[in-house]
Amino acid sequence: MEIILVAAYLLPILFLIAFIGYRGKKFMIYLLWGIVATIPVNLLFPIFSPAFPTLPYSLTVSPLVEEFFKALPIIIPVIMGVKNSDEDLLTYAMAAGIGFSIIETWTVIDPSALQLTLVPVLSILARSFSTSLMHGCTCGIIGYGIVLIKNFDRGALPILLFGFYTLAVTIHAIFNLLSEHYQLIGTIIDLIFPVVLFFFLLTCYHVNLPILFKKTDSL
């Protein structure tokens, strides 16, 4: 049964390495940051939750706080003038998000469920995979705002980051809403959507879309 638990934690990391690749020690540093980021997030939950007394924290406080702390290690270096390639930036952003999800999965999984039939085991693996990929992708969305400043004035960085942060928070909240209130249909969507979003992000990071659209407009 311990193998199932290990698989639940490592499955998203293996997916990330398979489709993006392992990029050295920094990969592990960003993964570790995602794990550490759960500490301030959990400390701030009870402080911010009273601000939304009529709404569940999973739709309000959770997306707002989690996306902020997950993205810090990719935002701070760019503010300090550190440059990374687009591919590295996607890897680091995904690693931070997936690192965060490892602890979240650990707090949610009930080991006793692993003693039951194959169905709960598969549901645990599916939840681990979809949730981890969602956390990685929302962090990657914020990172894409950093990629876009190469095509705009650096003064646009705050606006771009805020816009992509808002988008990441919205997607995170919708993901939580579907899983908590729409049962089977929500679960199915939550399994498919992060995968689609991941490959869309992969395309965005590898194809210079702003320049591509500029060329199209000039024709």
N, C-alpha and C positions, 0 to 999 in steps of 0.2 A: 504493500500500500504506500510505502514511502516513495516508491518509484513514481506513482501517480502525482504525489505532491511535488517532487522534483520536476516532473514533466510540466506541471502547471506553471512553475516558476520559469523554466528554461525555454519553453516553446516559443514565446515571443522573441527572445534573444536570438534563438536559432533562425527564426524567420527573418529577423533584421540582418543578421550576418549573411544569410543565403542570398538576399536580394540587394543588399547594399555593400556588404563586405565589412571585414574587421579592419579598423584603421588605427591600430596601435594602442598605446597606453591611454591616450586621451579618451578613447572609447570607454574604457573602464572608469576613468575619472568622472565622465558625465553620467554613466550608469550609477556610480556611487552617489553622485549628487542627487539624482532622482530619489534614491533610497533615503538620504539624509533630509531631503525636502519635506518628507512626511512629518518630521518633528515640528517645525514651525506651523505647518498646516493644521495639525491636530491641536496645537496649543491655541491657535486663533479661532478655531471653530466655535467654542463656547462664547468667545468675545463678540463675534460678528453675528451669530445666530439670532440674538434678540432684535437685530435690525430688521429681520423679516419674520415677524411673529406668526403671520398667517400662511406662510409658504414653507415647504420642506427645505432643509438646508442643502439637500442633494441637487436642488434646482436653482439655488441662489448662492449660498456661501461656498459650497463645494467647488463649483466651476470657477468662481471668481478668485478664490484664494489659491486653489491648486494650480491653475494655469499661470498665475503670477510667479509662484515660487519655482515651478518646473522650468520656466523660461529664463530665469535670472542668469544662469551660466552661459547662455548664448547671447543675451542682451548686453551684459556688462562688458565682455571683451570688445564688442563692436563700438561701444561708447568710448572705450579706452584706446581705440584705433587698431586693435588686433584684427588681422584679416585671415579668413579661412576660405577655402574653395567652397563652391556651392555644394558639392558632394559631401565634403567633410561636415559642413554645417547641417545638412540633413541627417547625417549619421549621428552627430552629437545631440541634435534636438530629439531624435527618435530614442536615443539611448537614455536621455534624461527622463523622458516620459515613461519609457518601459521600466526603468529603475524604480520610479515612483509606484508604478502599478504592481510591482513585485510585493511590496509591503502591503498595499491595499488588498491584494489577493490573499496574502497570508492572514490578514485579519478577518477575512470573509469566509474562507474555506472551513467547513466543519469536517474534521478528520473522520468522525463517526460515519459520515455519509459514504465514505469510501468502502465501508464494509457491506454496503448494499449491492444492488444489481449494477449492471453496466451503464444503465441510463444516467444515474447521478454522477458517475465517474466521467462520462462524456460531457455532461452539462458543466461540470467543473472545468474541464479542459477547454470547452468552448467559451465559457465565461472568461477564463484566464486569457485566452487568445484574443477575443474581441475587445475586452476592456483594455488590455495592454496596448493593442494596436491603436485603439482610440486615443489613449493618453499620449502615445508617441506621435500620432498624426496631429493632434491639436497643438502640441509643442512645435511640430514641424511647420504648421501653418504660421505661427508667430515668427519662426525662423525665416520663412519665405519673405516676410516683410523686410528683413535684413538683406536678403538677396536682391530685392527690388531697388534698394537705394543705389545700386550700381548704375541704374538707369535714370535716376533722379538726383536732384540736389540733396546733399547730406542733411540740409535743414528740414527735409521732408520725413526724416527718420521718426520723430515722435508721433506724427500723424499716422504714418504707415504702421508703426508698431501698435498704436492704440486701435487702429482699425482691424488689424489681424488678430490682436488680442481679443477684441470684442467678438470677432467671428469664431475664434477658438472656444470662448466661453459659451457662446450660443450653441455650437455643435455639441459641446460637453453636456450642457443642460438638456438638450433634446435627446441625447443618448440615454441619460439617466431617466428622463421622463418615459421613454419607450420601454425601458427594461422594468420600470417599477409600476407602470399603470396600464400597459397594453399586452401583458402576458405573452402568449405564444407569438402573435404577430410582431409585437415589439422586439421579442428576443430574436426572431428571424431577421428582422431589419438590422438589429444591432450586430448580428453576425456578418451580414453582407456588406453593410455600408462602410465600416472601417477598412475593409480590404479594397473596396473601390476607391476610397479616399486616399489610401496609401499609394496606389498605383498612379492616381492623378497627381499627387504630390511628387512622386518620383519623376513623372514627365515634366512637371513644372520646374523642378530643380535642374534637370538635364537639358531642357530646351529653353533658350532665352526668349520667352514669350513676348515681352515688350518689344524687342527688336523685330521679332517675327511679324507682329501686328503692324508695326511701323512700315515694314516692307510691303505688306498687303495694302495698306492705306495709300502708299505712294504709287501703286499700279493703276 
